[in-house]
Amino acid sequence: MAFNDTPAAASESTIKSLAAKGKRLGDDDDVASLVKLLDQQVVQHGKEVRKLKDRNERQLKALDDTISRLEERLETLTELCRLKARNEHIAPCMFRMSHFHQFKTGYMSWFSPGFYTHPFGYKMQLKVDANGSGTGRGSHLSVYLCITKGDYDDSLKWPLKYRCFITLLNQLEDKWHHTEIVAYMKDIDDELNSRMFDEPSINCGWGRNQFIAHQKLDLQHVISFSFLNRIVACMLSMAKGIKVGSEVRVLRGKFSTQKGVVQASEGVGRARKWIVKLNGGVLERFSARTLELEQRHLITPPSTSIRAVSQEEEDSCSSNTSSDESSTSDNDEMREVDEDGASRRASDVSERRTNWDNRDTAAESNGDDDRVVLDGVEWRKMGDVTVELNGPAYQRKAALYHPLHERSTELDFWKMMMPADLMRNIIEATNLHTEMAQKPLDYEQLQHFFGILLAMTLASGGERRDMWKTESNGPFPAPALGRYMACHDFERILRNLKLCVYTDEELADDPWLPIRSAVDSFNRNRRGGISPGVTLCADESMGSWRGLAAKVDDAVVGLPHVTKIARKPEGVGTEYRTLSCGETKIMLQLEIQEGKVPMQGKEYAKDYGSGTSSLLRLTRYWSGSDRTVVADSAFASLKTAEALHKHRGLRFIGLVKTAHKRFPKAWLQKYPYTNRGDHCVLQANIDGRQYMAVGWNDKKLKMFISSTSRTTEALCPAYKKRFRQSTPEDRTSAPCVVFYKEVKRPAVVEAYFDNANAIDVHNHLRQGGLELERHWKTQTWWHRNFATIFGMCESDAYLAFRYFHPLAPILSHREFTERLSLQQLTYKSSFHDTGPSARLRKHMPVAPTEQPLQTVVAKIMSSHTLKTNMRECPVFQYKRQRLEQDEEGTSHNGRVPSVQRKCSVCCERKTAYYCDECTQLHEEIVPICNPGSTKPGFTSCLAFHIDQVAIAL
């Protein structure tokens, strides 16, 4: 919608009122002032209309996305209902094998009913040879998975590439289940993972000949299984859960089928290598996809086969249990000796057992020891939750919406994470100062400015002006940044740096306005640039500030609100409530904590309070995705779990401390936990949704509220680092030995601790690694807050480079910062920049409303096409004429321009193709590689070029 800056655009009533006022004033100057006032009102109305239009477009897009997601879920649920109506099973499911002795003595095979791996998935059957087969015949139980003919085989990928868990459940108690992993890998026979047709309709199966020994079996166990993600989609999922100390099996290579223990790891991301000590004592390096985690949970023997224990052994066992001793597999003599702590823990256990036995059953439990009612919510003690609570959870890997090229650099990832509209606002607002009139700031200078900021963080100390010295005073070379930008130019930009344009009246209404546009740009960039993984992590981040924080005559002269959190390393300054991806650790959303009164007026604050309302606002753009939100005690409560399901369609796992309304905290505290690592589960049904309260007995009792996950024993226990003198007799001069103590934990606790540290890792990279807030000394509060956001963008660029780059070298954070700083300092504007360079601003004016990247790409693809004959290009012909004749009209030795140029994207291959649209626009040839020459698995140069131009628009 266009608006004319003339008085005719105003309403007739406004014109009459202003005209009457002009008559009273009575001269031309007054009429001119009225016209100017009318123009300002027209412009203001135009801005308001455009804001409303932008908001409506965003809401419509969010509604469309929600509708599409709901339609997909409806299709899946419809298929689930159809399969259940036909009595079809869908994994994870459970089967019971009856008449075990008949199958064992008769050498017969037992087949389970058919089941599907997932809705619209593969159909299989479970085959059990009770007396074993192959190497396990007569001594072991053999279990196999058999592929059968299914209804959806035409739409599935073949051969099958899957990994599954087969679990033999111990019915004597809810632990010590036996689990084996069956993986359909590339090196198995084709007949075992190929599609089955009519004859025969089932194959011989793939599994374990020696699943479990007969002597460890108890009769009539229940067999269940659960399927993981496709290996085709993510080969790294094969090594999920592998950590130092894990027992693994080698899947391929010259060490195939050998077993060993993981000693250490080197590298990060996809380049990580695991150092494994094989059973023969050989140390070898393996990639994650070549290893498989061993699961050896032995079933408790029957009560009739348990041998008698002497009184001395019984005393020894009870002593070891009460003192909480642990030993490593390499040295059984390494034990923790803490008699005082052991006695205290033993007395605590005894006291809890006494309290548990003598508790008042006439209270809220209404006579039932395993039931408690709190404000209408009934909690019941349950056994372990062996299947995913509330059904299978969302499963997808994190992804970038930006195109990745095989030659993508650190600067490219920086451009992805630094909002382009924020840089445009910085250039526009900074150039309004009169001091910038003679030499205005452009995109190239802004990149050099950012490069100097990063170079300041790499310096060992000293004053800021020392960065421009050309002579070294010590062992390190002088920075000599004058090669890239003069010192007075840097100080001039620093003095006039502003993040957005605003008036004094707008600042009086919103004191956070100088930084709010930067936060909004950050949130928009993350929302349109990255798709997070399965888990979202919520926490707090601090922007350090120890300057002014006051108002003088209603004018803000310092930080509008200062938050003080004593437990934080930088606990004084601006608090941000943040949301990050648990998989990549990349920051997704920010929210400024403006103070108690302003935050009470935010959305959902009146109904849910501070923590829950913040979490609802941070997760608004991932509504309906069925992801899992992990949060600490600042957010966690039963109210939060209910609100996330009701308003966002998300799952929740949280650590409960003080917000325990309707949560059975007292019940979990009184429960008599025997050993470290024990847990207790209570479950409640609220409006058809299942919630569980879990108490885990670590060194201190930890309580969790969850609407997802399981409580069976986790694949990886908690590793507690411990130190001990190698010789107990000499505790002064003997060297210290480091070992790890294993503490078992349920799967829901593992899911929490594996993801809850995402924002802490990010904060450590920004505050402990980059430390820009410490190096950039300023008395302007929005400069300090911009340094915080700038550090977040740099840390996100490093995390994205480490996780997403297909050929990324192994770099530390400091090495990444060094490379990025050098690339920014040597940066030169070109036509495919994502930033508003002078050439782009001249030929491609920025649209008044921000459109989705996919819409812009669709428009550009119709015009940005490749042409093959460079000789017919007008620019080529003009340059050829200039080379054929010099100023005197003589021949130039027949020299003509080459018909092949280096590609402007990859700068490696020569090509005769060029972009016709950009060549005419910039009046110079823009060569682009032929899409057919692109390596498999990488983005073509043409697609990369189109996406970069779209981002610039």
FENHUQUI-V923404 format. One line per field, one symbol per residue. ss: DSSP state (~ for helix, > for strand, _ for the rest). phi: phi as a letter, one per 20 degrees, with the letter a starting at -180 (. if undefined). Layout:
ss = ???
phi = ???
This chain:
ss = ______~~~__~~~~~~~~~~~~~~__~~~~~~~~~~~~~~~~~~~~~~~~~~~~~~~~~~~~~~~~~~~~~~~~~~~~~~~~~~___>>__>>>>___~~~~~~___>>>___>>______>>>>>>>____~~~___>>>>>>>>>____~~~_______>>>>>>>________>>>>>>______~~~~________>___>>>>>>>>~~~_____>>>>>>_______~~~~~_______>>>>________>>>>>>>>__~~~_>>>>>>____>>>>>~~~>>>_________~~~_____~~~~~~~~~~~~________________~~~~~~~~~~~~~~~~~~~_____________>>>>__>>>>>>________________>>_________~~~~~~~~__~~~~~~~~~~~___~~~______~~~~~~~~~~~~~~~~_____~~~~~____________~~~___~~~~~~~~~~_______~~~~~~___~~~~~~~~~~~~~~~~~>>___>>>>>>>>>>______>>__>>______>>_______>>>>>>>>>>_____>>>>>>___~~~~~____~~~~~~~~~~~~~~_~~~_____>>>>______~~~~~~~~~~~__>>>>>>________~~~~~~________>>>>>>>>__>>>>>>>>>___>>>>>>______>____>>>>>>>>__________>>>>>>>>__>~~~~~~~~~__~~~~~~~~~~~~~_~~~~_____~~~~~~~~~~~~~~~~~~~~~~~~________~~~~~~~~~~~~~____________~~~~~~_________~~~~~~~~~____>>__~~~_~~~~~~~~~~~>_____>_________>>_______>>__>>~~~~~~~____>___~~~_______~~~~~~~~~~~~_
phi = .dceecfffefffffffffffffffnbffffffffffffffffffffffffffffffffffffffffffffffffffffffffffeleecffbccddelffffffelddddeffbdfagmdfdbcedcefenbmfdfnccedccddecfdfdffddecffcbcbddceeeefbealfdccdddeefeefffecefddfceebefncadfdfbfffeedflfddcbbedfffffbffffdfnfbfnfecceebnfdgmfdacfeaccncmfefcdedeffeneececfffedcfedceeffffffdfffdfffffffffffffelebcefebfeececbfffffffffffffffffffdfefeefflndfdbbdclneedcfcffeedffmngegcaefbeeffddfdfdfffffffeegffffffffffffffffeffcffcfffffffffffffffefeqneffffdfddedbfeffflfffdbffffffffffdfceaebdffffffcfeggdffffffffffffedbdfefddddadcddfbcefbbcclmdfdbfgbddccffefdecqeedecccefeemffdbcbfeepfffffeffmffecnfffffffffefecfmemfdedbeffdfafffffffffecmdebcbeecdedfmdffffffefefedfofbcccccdclmdeccdcddeegcfdccdbdbmcdffffdffedfccbffcgfdeddffeddbddecfbfffffffffcfefffffffffeedflffeeeebddffffffffffffffffffffffedffcffecffffffffffffffefcfbfdfeefffffffdcffffcedfffffffffffdededeeffefgffffffffefcefenefdlmfcffeccfffeelceebeebeffffffdlbfdfcffgfefffncfffffffffffffff
